[in-house]
Amino acid sequence: MNAFLDMGGYGVYVWSAYGIACVVLATLALASWRRGRRLHQKLQRKHQ
């Protein structure tokens, strides 16, 4: 298991890249969700 996590000495770079990618994807998902919610609220207010 340690050999897998170490990845031939490149584990720090590989796992940090995975971590950064996950953070970026989560941020994009959250931003999209928030924008969709705001747009939905704006459209509801406009049609009242």
C-alpha positions in Angstrom: 0.0 0.0 0.0 2.8 2.4 0.8 4.4 1.7 -2.6 1.1 2.7 -4.3 0.8 5.9 -2.3 4.5 6.7 -2.9 4.2 6.1 -6.7 7.9 5.8 -7.3 8.8 9.0 -5.5 6.2 11.1 -7.3 3.4 10.5 -4.9 3.5 14.1 -3.5 3.0 15.6 -7.0 0.4 13.1 -8.1 -1.7 13.3 -4.9 -1.4 17.1 -4.7 -2.6 17.3 -8.4 -5.6 15.1 -7.5 -6.3 17.3 -4.5 -6.1 20.5 -6.4 -8.4 19.0 -9.2 -10.9 17.9 -6.6 -10.9 21.4 -5.0 -11.4 23.1 -8.4 -14.2 20.8 -9.4 -16.0 21.2 -6.1 -15.6 25.0 -6.4 -17.0 25.0 -9.9 -19.9 22.8 -8.8 -20.7 25.0 -5.9 -20.5 28.2 -8.0 -22.8 26.7 -10.6 -25.3 25.6 -8.0 -25.3 29.0 -6.4 -25.7 30.8 -9.7 -28.6 28.5 -10.7 -30.3 29.2 -7.4 -29.9 32.9 -7.8 -31.2 32.8 -11.3 -34.2 30.8 -10.2 -35.0 33.3 -7.5 -34.6 36.2 -9.9 -37.0 34.6 -12.4 -39.5 33.9 -9.6 -39.4 37.5 -8.5 -39.8 38.7 -12.1 -42.9 36.6 -12.7 -44.8 37.6 -9.6 
